[in-house]
Amino acid sequence: MSATVGLEIITPSELFYDGEIESLVCTTTDGEEGFLPGRLWCCKLLGDKGKARIREKDGVRKTLSIKGGYVEIRDKFVLFTEEASWTER
């Protein structure tokens, strides 16, 4: 069984996503970066236009478009972005 962590994706208008994931990959200002549960804490700026890919605890993979913001990696992952929309579900 893989380790999981809570992820919230928050836009100015809504809590876009709230669930348990195994991994998160997103476009930061440094390029594409991946995050796993139990890793070092960090805070990264997101690219003006980019993608985020999540793998949920049941193995389902989802992709979304994001616009700016930042991601905070701690005991729980929180991605704050100006806009979010699903591209693949």
PDB file of N, CA, C and O in Angstrom:
ATOM      1  N   MET A   1       0.843  -1.187   0.000  1.00  0.00           N
ATOM      2  CA  MET A   1       0.000   0.000   0.000  1.00  0.00           C
ATOM      3  C   MET A   1       0.881   1.240   0.000  1.00  0.00           C
ATOM      4  O   MET A   1       1.813   1.336   0.799  1.00  0.00           O
ATOM      5  N   SER A   2       0.601   2.185  -0.881  1.00  0.00           N
ATOM      6  CA  SER A   2       1.377   3.414  -0.989  1.00  0.00           C
ATOM      7  C   SER A   2       0.959   4.413   0.080  1.00  0.00           C
ATOM      8  O   SER A   2      -0.178   4.407   0.551  1.00  0.00           O
ATOM      9  N   ALA A   3       1.903   5.269   0.450  1.00  0.00           N
ATOM     10  CA  ALA A   3       1.600   6.353   1.381  1.00  0.00           C
ATOM     11  C   ALA A   3       0.738   7.390   0.670  1.00  0.00           C
ATOM     12  O   ALA A   3       0.879   7.604  -0.534  1.00  0.00           O
ATOM     13  N   THR A   4      -0.147   8.027   1.414  1.00  0.00           N
ATOM     14  CA  THR A   4      -1.000   9.061   0.844  1.00  0.00           C
ATOM     15  C   THR A   4      -0.909  10.323   1.692  1.00  0.00           C
ATOM     16  O   THR A   4      -0.433  10.304   2.827  1.00  0.00           O
ATOM     17  N   VAL A   5      -1.377  11.408   1.110  1.00  0.00           N
ATOM     18  CA  VAL A   5      -1.396  12.701   1.791  1.00  0.00           C
ATOM     19  C   VAL A   5      -2.631  13.455   1.307  1.00  0.00           C
ATOM     20  O   VAL A   5      -3.080  13.256   0.178  1.00  0.00           O
ATOM     21  N   GLY A   6      -3.173  14.311   2.151  1.00  0.00           N
ATOM     22  CA  GLY A   6      -4.305  15.139   1.755  1.00  0.00           C
ATOM     23  C   GLY A   6      -3.857  16.247   0.812  1.00  0.00           C
ATOM     24  O   GLY A   6      -2.784  16.824   0.988  1.00  0.00           O
ATOM     25  N   LEU A   7      -4.673  16.540  -0.178  1.00  0.00           N
ATOM     26  CA  LEU A   7      -4.418  17.642  -1.111  1.00  0.00           C
ATOM     27  C   LEU A   7      -5.665  18.502  -1.211  1.00  0.00           C
ATOM     28  O   LEU A   7      -6.771  17.997  -1.402  1.00  0.00           O
ATOM     29  N   GLU A   8      -5.471  19.815  -1.077  1.00  0.00           N
ATOM     30  CA  GLU A   8      -6.518  20.776  -1.361  1.00  0.00           C
ATOM     31  C   GLU A   8      -6.032  21.658  -2.497  1.00  0.00           C
ATOM     32  O   GLU A   8      -4.888  22.111  -2.491  1.00  0.00           O
ATOM     33  N   ILE A   9      -6.899  21.903  -3.473  1.00  0.00           N
ATOM     34  CA  ILE A   9      -6.625  22.862  -4.536  1.00  0.00           C
ATOM     35  C   ILE A   9      -7.641  23.977  -4.360  1.00  0.00           C
ATOM     36  O   ILE A   9      -8.849  23.756  -4.447  1.00  0.00           O
ATOM     37  N   ILE A  10      -7.132  25.186  -4.111  1.00  0.00           N
ATOM     38  CA  ILE A  10      -7.988  26.311  -3.755  1.00  0.00           C
ATOM     39  C   ILE A  10      -7.823  27.430  -4.776  1.00  0.00           C
ATOM     40  O   ILE A  10      -6.704  27.839  -5.087  1.00  0.00           O
ATOM     41  N   THR A  11      -8.947  27.921  -5.295  1.00  0.00           N
ATOM     42  CA  THR A  11      -8.964  29.098  -6.160  1.00  0.00           C
ATOM     43  C   THR A  11      -9.629  30.228  -5.367  1.00  0.00           C
ATOM     44  O   THR A  11     -10.179  29.975  -4.294  1.00  0.00           O
ATOM     45  N   PRO A  12      -9.592  31.466  -5.870  1.00  0.00           N
ATOM     46  CA  PRO A  12     -10.256  32.558  -5.147  1.00  0.00           C
ATOM     47  C   PRO A  12     -11.757  32.340  -4.959  1.00  0.00           C
ATOM     48  O   PRO A  12     -12.350  32.904  -4.039  1.00  0.00           O
ATOM     49  N   SER A  13     -12.375  31.535  -5.813  1.00  0.00           N
ATOM     50  CA  SER A  13     -13.824  31.366  -5.735  1.00  0.00           C
ATOM     51  C   SER A  13     -14.297  30.053  -5.115  1.00  0.00           C
ATOM     52  O   SER A  13     -15.474  29.925  -4.779  1.00  0.00           O
ATOM     53  N   GLU A  14     -13.392  29.066  -4.958  1.00  0.00           N
ATOM     54  CA  GLU A  14     -13.873  27.773  -4.457  1.00  0.00           C
ATOM     55  C   GLU A  14     -12.749  26.863  -3.972  1.00  0.00           C
ATOM     56  O   GLU A  14     -11.573  27.071  -4.271  1.00  0.00           O
ATOM     57  N   LEU A  15     -13.156  25.846  -3.211  1.00  0.00           N
ATOM     58  CA  LEU A  15     -12.288  24.715  -2.914  1.00  0.00           C
ATOM     59  C   LEU A  15     -12.475  23.773  -4.091  1.00  0.00           C
ATOM     60  O   LEU A  15     -13.451  23.025  -4.137  1.00  0.00           O
ATOM     61  N   PHE A  16     -11.550  23.801  -5.042  1.00  0.00           N
ATOM     62  CA  PHE A  16     -11.681  23.080  -6.303  1.00  0.00           C
ATOM     63  C   PHE A  16     -11.544  21.569  -6.118  1.00  0.00           C
ATOM     64  O   PHE A  16     -12.229  20.797  -6.788  1.00  0.00           O
ATOM     65  N   TYR A  17     -10.654  21.142  -5.204  1.00  0.00           N
ATOM     66  CA  TYR A  17     -10.414  19.710  -5.005  1.00  0.00           C
ATOM     67  C   TYR A  17     -10.017  19.484  -3.557  1.00  0.00           C
ATOM     68  O   TYR A  17      -9.314  20.301  -2.962  1.00  0.00           O
ATOM     69  N   ASP A  18     -10.472  18.370  -2.992  1.00  0.00           N
ATOM     70  CA  ASP A  18     -10.096  17.970  -1.638  1.00  0.00           C
ATOM     71  C   ASP A  18     -10.104  16.446  -1.613  1.00  0.00           C
ATOM     72  O   ASP A  18     -11.166  15.830  -1.697  1.00  0.00           O
ATOM     73  N   GLY A  19      -8.921  15.834  -1.498  1.00  0.00           N
ATOM     74  CA  GLY A  19      -8.857  14.386  -1.509  1.00  0.00           C
ATOM     75  C   GLY A  19      -7.517  13.853  -1.055  1.00  0.00           C
ATOM     76  O   GLY A  19      -6.615  14.621  -0.718  1.00  0.00           O
ATOM     77  N   GLU A  20      -7.387  12.541  -1.048  1.00  0.00           N
ATOM     78  CA  GLU A  20      -6.154  11.849  -0.674  1.00  0.00           C
ATOM     79  C   GLU A  20      -5.413  11.438  -1.942  1.00  0.00           C
ATOM     80  O   GLU A  20      -6.000  10.845  -2.847  1.00  0.00           O
ATOM     81  N   ILE A  21      -4.131  11.754  -2.000  1.00  0.00           N
ATOM     82  CA  ILE A  21      -3.340  11.450  -3.194  1.00  0.00           C
ATOM     83  C   ILE A  21      -2.059  10.711  -2.830  1.00  0.00           C
ATOM     84  O   ILE A  21      -1.612  10.733  -1.683  1.00  0.00           O
ATOM     85  N   GLU A  22      -1.478  10.054  -3.837  1.00  0.00           N
ATOM     86  CA  GLU A  22      -0.174   9.406  -3.697  1.00  0.00           C
ATOM     87  C   GLU A  22       0.945  10.299  -4.209  1.00  0.00           C
ATOM     88  O   GLU A  22       2.076  10.213  -3.732  1.00  0.00           O
ATOM     89  N   SER A  23       0.630  11.177  -5.202  1.00  0.00           N
ATOM     90  CA  SER A  23       1.659  12.063  -5.752  1.00  0.00           C
ATOM     91  C   SER A  23       1.030  13.274  -6.420  1.00  0.00           C
ATOM     92  O   SER A  23      -0.133  13.267  -6.824  1.00  0.00           O
ATOM     93  N   LEU A  24       1.859  14.324  -6.518  1.00  0.00           N
ATOM     94  CA  LEU A  24       1.476  15.567  -7.185  1.00  0.00           C
ATOM     95  C   LEU A  24       2.654  16.009  -8.040  1.00  0.00           C
ATOM     96  O   LEU A  24       3.785  16.064  -7.558  1.00  0.00           O
ATOM     97  N   VAL A  25       2.399  16.324  -9.299  1.00  0.00           N
ATOM     98  CA  VAL A  25       3.405  16.888 -10.199  1.00  0.00           C
ATOM     99  C   VAL A  25       2.806  18.177 -10.741  1.00  0.00           C
ATOM    100  O   VAL A  25       1.683  18.177 -11.245  1.00  0.00           O
ATOM    101  N   CYS A  26       3.553  19.281 -10.640  1.00  0.00           N
ATOM    102  CA  CYS A  26       3.012  20.548 -11.144  1.00  0.00           C
ATOM    103  C   CYS A  26       4.117  21.413 -11.732  1.00  0.00           C
ATOM    104  O   CYS A  26       5.303  21.214 -11.466  1.00  0.00           O
ATOM    105  N   THR A  27       3.693  22.380 -12.542  1.00  0.00           N
ATOM    106  CA  THR A  27       4.604  23.307 -13.195  1.00  0.00           C
ATOM    107  C   THR A  27       4.913  24.446 -12.239  1.00  0.00           C
ATOM    108  O   THR A  27       4.036  25.245 -11.909  1.00  0.00           O
ATOM    109  N   THR A  28       6.165  24.519 -11.793  1.00  0.00           N
ATOM    110  CA  THR A  28       6.594  25.614 -10.929  1.00  0.00           C
ATOM    111  C   THR A  28       7.433  26.582 -11.767  1.00  0.00           C
ATOM    112  O   THR A  28       7.678  26.338 -12.949  1.00  0.00           O
ATOM    113  N   THR A  29       7.866  27.668 -11.153  1.00  0.00           N
ATOM    114  CA  THR A  29       8.715  28.623 -11.874  1.00  0.00           C
ATOM    115  C   THR A  29      10.077  28.009 -12.197  1.00  0.00           C
ATOM    116  O   THR A  29      10.802  28.532 -13.044  1.00  0.00           O
ATOM    117  N   ASP A  30      10.435  26.906 -11.534  1.00  0.00           N
ATOM    118  CA  ASP A  30      11.699  26.204 -11.810  1.00  0.00           C
ATOM    119  C   ASP A  30      11.532  25.066 -12.810  1.00  0.00           C
ATOM    120  O   ASP A  30      12.508  24.394 -13.146  1.00  0.00           O
ATOM    121  N   GLY A  31      10.313  24.839 -13.290  1.00  0.00           N
ATOM    122  CA  GLY A  31      10.032  23.727 -14.198  1.00  0.00           C
ATOM    123  C   GLY A  31       9.063  22.755 -13.557  1.00  0.00           C
ATOM    124  O   GLY A  31       8.438  23.069 -12.544  1.00  0.00           O
ATOM    125  N   GLU A  32       8.937  21.579 -14.142  1.00  0.00           N
ATOM    126  CA  GLU A  32       8.024  20.568 -13.612  1.00  0.00           C
ATOM    127  C   GLU A  32       8.653  19.892 -12.392  1.00  0.00           C
ATOM    128  O   GLU A  32       9.792  19.429 -12.446  1.00  0.00           O
ATOM    129  N   GLU A  33       7.899  19.842 -11.296  1.00  0.00           N
ATOM    130  CA  GLU A  33       8.400  19.234 -10.058  1.00  0.00           C
ATOM    131  C   GLU A  33       7.371  18.272  -9.493  1.00  0.00           C
ATOM    132  O   GLU A  33       6.165  18.501  -9.595  1.00  0.00           O
ATOM    133  N   GLY A  34       7.860  17.190  -8.894  1.00  0.00           N
ATOM    134  CA  GLY A  34       6.993  16.195  -8.295  1.00  0.00           C
ATOM    135  C   GLY A  34       7.132  16.180  -6.784  1.00  0.00           C
ATOM    136  O   GLY A  34       8.203  16.451  -6.242  1.00  0.00           O
ATOM    137  N   PHE A  35       6.022  15.856  -6.103  1.00  0.00           N
ATOM    138  CA  PHE A  35       5.994  15.847  -4.643  1.00  0.00           C
ATOM    139  C   PHE A  35       5.313  14.576  -4.160  1.00  0.00           C
ATOM    140  O   PHE A  35       4.285  14.163  -4.695  1.00  0.00           O
ATOM    141  N   LEU A  36       5.905  13.963  -3.138  1.00  0.00           N
ATOM    142  CA  LEU A  36       5.397  12.724  -2.553  1.00  0.00           C
ATOM    143  C   LEU A  36       5.151  12.916  -1.064  1.00  0.00           C
ATOM    144  O   LEU A  36       5.775  13.782  -0.451  1.00  0.00           O
ATOM    145  N   PRO A  37       4.261  12.133  -0.465  1.00  0.00           N
ATOM    146  CA  PRO A  37       4.030  12.218   0.976  1.00  0.00           C
ATOM    147  C   PRO A  37       5.316  11.945   1.765  1.00  0.00           C
ATOM    148  O   PRO A  37       6.149  11.139   1.350  1.00  0.00           O
ATOM    149  N   GLY A  38       5.464  12.621   2.898  1.00  0.00           N
ATOM    150  CA  GLY A  38       6.585  12.356   3.792  1.00  0.00           C
ATOM    151  C   GLY A  38       7.901  12.974   3.382  1.00  0.00           C
ATOM    152  O   GLY A  38       8.935  12.624   3.952  1.00  0.00           O
ATOM    153  N   ARG A  39       7.911  13.866   2.432  1.00  0.00           N
ATOM    154  CA  ARG A  39       9.145  14.522   1.985  1.00  0.00           C
ATOM    155  C   ARG A  39       9.346  15.823   2.733  1.00  0.00           C
ATOM    156  O   ARG A  39       8.521  16.203   3.565  1.00  0.00           O
ATOM    157  N   LEU A  40      10.448  16.509   2.437  1.00  0.00           N
ATOM    158  CA  LEU A  40      10.746  17.777   3.086  1.00  0.00           C
ATOM    159  C   LEU A  40       9.670  18.818   2.804  1.00  0.00           C
ATOM    160  O   LEU A  40       9.090  18.857   1.720  1.00  0.00           O
ATOM    161  N   TRP A  41       9.422  19.645   3.786  1.00  0.00           N
ATOM    162  CA  TRP A  41       8.458  20.729   3.609  1.00  0.00           C
ATOM    163  C   TRP A  41       9.047  21.778   2.690  1.00  0.00           C
ATOM    164  O   TRP A  41      10.250  22.037   2.722  1.00  0.00           O
ATOM    165  N   CYS A  42       8.207  22.377   1.877  1.00  0.00           N
ATOM    166  CA  CYS A  42       8.650  23.464   1.003  1.00  0.00           C
ATOM    167  C   CYS A  42       7.449  24.257   0.524  1.00  0.00           C
ATOM    168  O   CYS A  42       6.301  23.852   0.706  1.00  0.00           O
ATOM    169  N   CYS A  43       7.734  25.391  -0.089  1.00  0.00           N
ATOM    170  CA  CYS A  43       6.718  26.229  -0.707  1.00  0.00           C
ATOM    171  C   CYS A  43       7.292  26.652  -2.054  1.00  0.00           C
ATOM    172  O   CYS A  43       8.396  27.193  -2.113  1.00  0.00           O
ATOM    173  N   LYS A  44       6.555  26.413  -3.134  1.00  0.00           N
ATOM    174  CA  LYS A  44       7.042  26.700  -4.493  1.00  0.00           C
ATOM    175  C   LYS A  44       6.043  27.565  -5.244  1.00  0.00           C
ATOM    176  O   LYS A  44       4.834  27.347  -5.177  1.00  0.00           O
ATOM    177  N   LEU A  45       6.575  28.559  -5.968  1.00  0.00           N
ATOM    178  CA  LEU A  45       5.732  29.372  -6.843  1.00  0.00           C
ATOM    179  C   LEU A  45       5.366  28.567  -8.082  1.00  0.00           C
ATOM    180  O   LEU A  45       6.193  27.832  -8.621  1.00  0.00           O
ATOM    181  N   LEU A  46       4.129  28.710  -8.525  1.00  0.00           N
ATOM    182  CA  LEU A  46       3.667  28.016  -9.723  1.00  0.00           C
ATOM    183  C   LEU A  46       3.854  28.906 -10.945  1.00  0.00           C
ATOM    184  O   LEU A  46       3.836  30.132 -10.835  1.00  0.00           O
ATOM    185  N   GLY A  47       4.032  28.294 -12.097  1.00  0.00           N
ATOM    186  CA  GLY A  47       4.156  29.031 -13.344  1.00  0.00           C
ATOM    187  C   GLY A  47       2.862  29.754 -13.688  1.00  0.00           C
ATOM    188  O   GLY A  47       1.786  29.360 -13.240  1.00  0.00           O
ATOM    189  N   ASP A  48       2.972  30.825 -14.494  1.00  0.00           N
ATOM    190  CA  ASP A  48       1.797  31.606 -14.888  1.00  0.00           C
ATOM    191  C   ASP A  48       0.733  30.739 -15.552  1.00  0.00           C
ATOM    192  O   ASP A  48      -0.460  30.898 -15.292  1.00  0.00           O
ATOM    193  N   LYS A  49       1.169  29.829 -16.406  1.00  0.00           N
ATOM    194  CA  LYS A  49       0.265  28.854 -17.027  1.00  0.00           C
ATOM    195  C   LYS A  49       0.935  27.504 -16.907  1.00  0.00           C
ATOM    196  O   LYS A  49       2.113  27.362 -17.238  1.00  0.00           O
ATOM    197  N   GLY A  50       0.211  26.524 -16.444  1.00  0.00           N
ATOM    198  CA  GLY A  50       0.832  25.223 -16.286  1.00  0.00           C
ATOM    199  C   GLY A  50      -0.179  24.126 -16.077  1.00  0.00           C
ATOM    200  O   GLY A  50      -1.381  24.310 -16.270  1.00  0.00           O
ATOM    201  N   LYS A  51       0.332  22.989 -15.680  1.00  0.00           N
ATOM    202  CA  LYS A  51      -0.467  21.792 -15.445  1.00  0.00           C
ATOM    203  C   LYS A  51      -0.160  21.258 -14.052  1.00  0.00           C
ATOM    204  O   LYS A  51       0.907  21.508 -13.491  1.00  0.00           O
ATOM    205  N   ALA A  52      -1.099  20.535 -13.524  1.00  0.00           N
ATOM    206  CA  ALA A  52      -0.885  19.756 -12.308  1.00  0.00           C
ATOM    207  C   ALA A  52      -1.445  18.367 -12.587  1.00  0.00           C
ATOM    208  O   ALA A  52      -2.526  18.223 -13.157  1.00  0.00           O
ATOM    209  N   ARG A  53      -0.700  17.356 -12.178  1.00  0.00           N
ATOM    210  CA  ARG A  53      -1.151  15.975 -12.327  1.00  0.00           C
ATOM    211  C   ARG A  53      -1.180  15.340 -10.940  1.00  0.00           C
ATOM    212  O   ARG A  53      -0.224  15.453 -10.172  1.00  0.00           O
ATOM    213  N   ILE A  54      -2.269  14.684 -10.637  1.00  0.00           N
ATOM    214  CA  ILE A  54      -2.364  13.998  -9.356  1.00  0.00           C
ATOM    215  C   ILE A  54      -2.640  12.520  -9.598  1.00  0.00           C
ATOM    216  O   ILE A  54      -3.290  12.138 -10.571  1.00  0.00           O
ATOM    217  N   ARG A  55      -2.130  11.708  -8.693  1.00  0.00           N
ATOM    218  CA  ARG A  55      -2.477  10.286  -8.673  1.00  0.00           C
ATOM    219  C   ARG A  55      -3.164  10.052  -7.337  1.00  0.00           C
ATOM    220  O   ARG A  55      -2.548  10.171  -6.278  1.00  0.00           O
ATOM    221  N   GLU A  56      -4.437   9.721  -7.400  1.00  0.00           N
ATOM    222  CA  GLU A  56      -5.215   9.525  -6.190  1.00  0.00           C
ATOM    223  C   GLU A  56      -4.855   8.200  -5.523  1.00  0.00           C
ATOM    224  O   GLU A  56      -4.157   7.367  -6.102  1.00  0.00           O
ATOM    225  N   LYS A  57      -5.343   8.022  -4.295  1.00  0.00           N
ATOM    226  CA  LYS A  57      -4.972   6.833  -3.522  1.00  0.00           C
ATOM    227  C   LYS A  57      -5.420   5.533  -4.164  1.00  0.00           C
ATOM    228  O   LYS A  57      -4.854   4.479  -3.873  1.00  0.00           O
ATOM    229  N   ASP A  58      -6.429   5.582  -5.037  1.00  0.00           N
ATOM    230  CA  ASP A  58      -6.880   4.379  -5.718  1.00  0.00           C
ATOM    231  C   ASP A  58      -6.189   4.186  -7.071  1.00  0.00           C
ATOM    232  O   ASP A  58      -6.561   3.304  -7.846  1.00  0.00           O
ATOM    233  N   GLY A  59      -5.166   5.030  -7.351  1.00  0.00           N
ATOM    234  CA  GLY A  59      -4.409   4.912  -8.595  1.00  0.00           C
ATOM    235  C   GLY A  59      -4.958   5.730  -9.748  1.00  0.00           C
ATOM    236  O   GLY A  59      -4.321   5.810 -10.799  1.00  0.00           O
ATOM    237  N   VAL A  60      -6.132   6.344  -9.579  1.00  0.00           N
ATOM    238  CA  VAL A  60      -6.711   7.177 -10.640  1.00  0.00           C
ATOM    239  C   VAL A  60      -5.837   8.409 -10.847  1.00  0.00           C
ATOM    240  O   VAL A  60      -5.443   9.075  -9.889  1.00  0.00           O
ATOM    241  N   ARG A  61      -5.540   8.701 -12.114  1.00  0.00           N
ATOM    242  CA  ARG A  61      -4.730   9.866 -12.460  1.00  0.00           C
ATOM    243  C   ARG A  61      -5.625  10.947 -13.050  1.00  0.00           C
ATOM    244  O   ARG A  61      -6.501  10.669 -13.869  1.00  0.00           O
ATOM    245  N   LYS A  62      -5.389  12.193 -12.617  1.00  0.00           N
ATOM    246  CA  LYS A  62      -6.160  13.335 -13.104  1.00  0.00           C
ATOM    247  C   LYS A  62      -5.195  14.459 -13.464  1.00  0.00           C
ATOM    248  O   LYS A  62      -4.156  14.630 -12.826  1.00  0.00           O
ATOM    249  N   THR A  63      -5.554  15.224 -14.497  1.00  0.00           N
ATOM    250  CA  THR A  63      -4.742  16.350 -14.941  1.00  0.00           C
ATOM    251  C   THR A  63      -5.594  17.603 -14.968  1.00  0.00           C
ATOM    252  O   THR A  63      -6.757  17.560 -15.371  1.00  0.00           O
ATOM    253  N   LEU A  64      -5.025  18.712 -14.545  1.00  0.00           N
ATOM    254  CA  LEU A  64      -5.736  19.970 -14.593  1.00  0.00           C
ATOM    255  C   LEU A  64      -4.829  21.093 -15.055  1.00  0.00           C
ATOM    256  O   LEU A  64      -3.610  21.034 -14.888  1.00  0.00           O
ATOM    257  N   SER A  65      -5.432  22.114 -15.636  1.00  0.00           N
ATOM    258  CA  SER A  65      -4.720  23.333 -16.003  1.00  0.00           C
ATOM    259  C   SER A  65      -4.796  24.282 -14.816  1.00  0.00           C
ATOM    260  O   SER A  65      -5.836  24.403 -14.170  1.00  0.00           O
ATOM    261  N   ILE A  66      -3.683  24.954 -14.536  1.00  0.00           N
ATOM    262  CA  ILE A  66      -3.640  25.915 -13.441  1.00  0.00           C
ATOM    263  C   ILE A  66      -3.032  27.214 -13.939  1.00  0.00           C
ATOM    264  O   ILE A  66      -2.336  27.243 -14.954  1.00  0.00           O
ATOM    265  N   LYS A  67      -3.304  28.287 -13.211  1.00  0.00           N
ATOM    266  CA  LYS A  67      -2.795  29.595 -13.607  1.00  0.00           C
ATOM    267  C   LYS A  67      -2.221  30.302 -12.389  1.00  0.00           C
ATOM    268  O   LYS A  67      -2.964  30.843 -11.570  1.00  0.00           O
ATOM    269  N   GLY A  68      -0.884  30.295 -12.269  1.00  0.00           N
ATOM    270  CA  GLY A  68      -0.201  31.019 -11.201  1.00  0.00           C
ATOM    271  C   GLY A  68      -0.495  30.479  -9.820  1.00  0.00           C
ATOM    272  O   GLY A  68      -1.178  29.468  -9.662  1.00  0.00           O
ATOM    273  N   GLY A  69       0.037  31.174  -8.813  1.00  0.00           N
ATOM    274  CA  GLY A  69      -0.174  30.804  -7.421  1.00  0.00           C
ATOM    275  C   GLY A  69       1.044  30.136  -6.823  1.00  0.00           C
ATOM    276  O   GLY A  69       2.174  30.385  -7.244  1.00  0.00           O
ATOM    277  N   TYR A  70       0.807  29.282  -5.834  1.00  0.00           N
ATOM    278  CA  TYR A  70       1.896  28.546  -5.198  1.00  0.00           C
ATOM    279  C   TYR A  70       1.377  27.250  -4.602  1.00  0.00           C
ATOM    280  O   TYR A  70       0.175  27.071  -4.405  1.00  0.00           O
ATOM    281  N   VAL A  71       2.308  26.354  -4.320  1.00  0.00           N
ATOM    282  CA  VAL A  71       1.968  25.092  -3.679  1.00  0.00           C
ATOM    283  C   VAL A  71       2.763  25.001  -2.381  1.00  0.00           C
ATOM    284  O   VAL A  71       3.957  25.296  -2.344  1.00  0.00           O
ATOM    285  N   GLU A  72       2.084  24.592  -1.329  1.00  0.00           N
ATOM    286  CA  GLU A  72       2.705  24.431  -0.018  1.00  0.00           C
ATOM    287  C   GLU A  72       2.722  22.937   0.302  1.00  0.00           C
ATOM    288  O   GLU A  72       1.676  22.290   0.359  1.00  0.00           O
ATOM    289  N   ILE A  73       3.919  22.405   0.509  1.00  0.00           N
ATOM    290  CA  ILE A  73       4.108  20.980   0.789  1.00  0.00           C
ATOM    291  C   ILE A  73       4.453  20.824   2.267  1.00  0.00           C
ATOM    292  O   ILE A  73       5.538  21.208   2.702  1.00  0.00           O
ATOM    293  N   ARG A  74       3.547  20.273   3.015  1.00  0.00           N
ATOM    294  CA  ARG A  74       3.751  20.032   4.451  1.00  0.00           C
ATOM    295  C   ARG A  74       3.122  18.675   4.788  1.00  0.00           C
ATOM    296  O   ARG A  74       3.133  17.764   3.961  1.00  0.00           O
ATOM    297  N   ASP A  75       2.578  18.542   5.995  1.00  0.00           N
ATOM    298  CA  ASP A  75       1.883  17.301   6.350  1.00  0.00           C
ATOM    299  C   ASP A  75       0.677  17.095   5.448  1.00  0.00           C
ATOM    300  O   ASP A  75       0.216  15.969   5.259  1.00  0.00           O
ATOM    301  N   LYS A  76       0.166  18.194   4.890  1.00  0.00           N
ATOM    302  CA  LYS A  76      -0.905  18.199   3.906  1.00  0.00           C
ATOM    303  C   LYS A  76      -0.431  19.095   2.765  1.00  0.00           C
ATOM    304  O   LYS A  76       0.269  20.078   3.012  1.00  0.00           O
ATOM    305  N   PHE A  77      -0.793  18.781   1.529  1.00  0.00           N
ATOM    306  CA  PHE A  77      -0.429  19.617   0.380  1.00  0.00           C
ATOM    307  C   PHE A  77      -1.577  20.585   0.102  1.00  0.00           C
ATOM    308  O   PHE A  77      -2.745  20.198   0.108  1.00  0.00           O
ATOM    309  N   VAL A  78      -1.225  21.856  -0.141  1.00  0.00           N
ATOM    310  CA  VAL A  78      -2.228  22.857  -0.504  1.00  0.00           C
ATOM    311  C   VAL A  78      -1.716  23.618  -1.718  1.00  0.00           C
ATOM    312  O   VAL A  78      -0.629  24.194  -1.688  1.00  0.00           O
ATOM    313  N   LEU A  79      -2.506  23.616  -2.783  1.00  0.00           N
ATOM    314  CA  LEU A  79      -2.155  24.316  -4.012  1.00  0.00           C
ATOM    315  C   LEU A  79      -3.126  25.490  -4.162  1.00  0.00           C
ATOM    316  O   LEU A  79      -4.329  25.295  -4.334  1.00  0.00           O
ATOM    317  N   PHE A  80      -2.591  26.702  -4.096  1.00  0.00           N
ATOM    318  CA  PHE A  80      -3.375  27.921  -4.270  1.00  0.00           C
ATOM    319  C   PHE A  80      -3.140  28.426  -5.687  1.00  0.00           C
ATOM    320  O   PHE A  80      -1.991  28.628  -6.079  1.00  0.00           O
ATOM    321  N   THR A  81      -4.194  28.632  -6.460  1.00  0.00           N
ATOM    322  CA  THR A  81      -4.050  29.072  -7.845  1.00  0.00           C
ATOM    323  C   THR A  81      -5.175  30.023  -8.231  1.00  0.00           C
ATOM    324  O   THR A  81      -6.265  29.975  -7.659  1.00  0.00           O
ATOM    325  N   GLU A  82      -4.904  30.886  -9.202  1.00  0.00           N
ATOM    326  CA  GLU A  82      -5.912  31.831  -9.668  1.00  0.00           C
ATOM    327  C   GLU A  82      -7.047  31.129 -10.401  1.00  0.00           C
ATOM    328  O   GLU A  82      -8.207  31.521 -10.268  1.00  0.00           O
ATOM    329  N   GLU A  83      -6.724  30.091 -11.174  1.00  0.00           N
ATOM    330  CA  GLU A  83      -7.722  29.334 -11.925  1.00  0.00           C
ATOM    331  C   GLU A  83      -7.329  27.866 -11.961  1.00  0.00           C
ATOM    332  O   GLU A  83      -6.146  27.525 -11.956  1.00  0.00           O
ATOM    333  N   ALA A  84      -8.333  27.005 -11.998  1.00  0.00           N
ATOM    334  CA  ALA A  84      -8.101  25.567 -12.149  1.00  0.00           C
ATOM    335  C   ALA A  84      -9.244  24.967 -12.948  1.00  0.00           C
ATOM    336  O   ALA A  84     -10.409  25.307 -12.744  1.00  0.00           O
ATOM    337  N   SER A  85      -8.894  24.065 -13.865  1.00  0.00           N
ATOM    338  CA  SER A  85      -9.927  23.347 -14.639  1.00  0.00           C
ATOM    339  C   SER A  85      -9.379  21.984 -15.024  1.00  0.00           C
ATOM    340  O   SER A  85      -8.194  21.846 -15.329  1.00  0.00           O
ATOM    341  N   TRP A  86     -10.243  20.981 -15.009  1.00  0.00           N
ATOM    342  CA  TRP A  86      -9.838  19.621 -15.370  1.00  0.00           C
ATOM    343  C   TRP A  86      -9.584  19.554 -16.877  1.00  0.00           C
ATOM    344  O   TRP A  86     -10.374  20.070 -17.667  1.00  0.00           O
ATOM    345  N   THR A  87      -8.492  18.924 -17.269  1.00  0.00           N
ATOM    346  CA  THR A  87      -8.228  18.691 -18.687  1.00  0.00           C
ATOM    347  C   THR A  87      -8.454  17.236 -19.035  1.00  0.00           C
ATOM    348  O   THR A  87      -8.862  16.917 -20.152  1.00  0.00           O
ATOM    349  N   GLU A  88      -8.190  16.345 -18.083  1.00  0.00           N
ATOM    350  CA  GLU A  88      -8.421  14.897 -18.230  1.00  0.00           C
ATOM    351  C   GLU A  88      -8.873  14.377 -16.899  1.00  0.00           C
ATOM    352  O   GLU A  88      -8.355  14.789 -15.861  1.00  0.00           O
ATOM    353  N   ARG A  89      -9.829  13.479 -16.906  1.00  0.00           N
ATOM    354  CA  ARG A  89     -10.288  12.901 -15.640  1.00  0.00           C
ATOM    355  C   ARG A  89     -10.249  11.413 -15.694  1.00  0.00           C
ATOM    356  O   ARG A  89     -10.599  10.750 -14.718  1.00  0.00           O
TER     357      ARG A  89
END
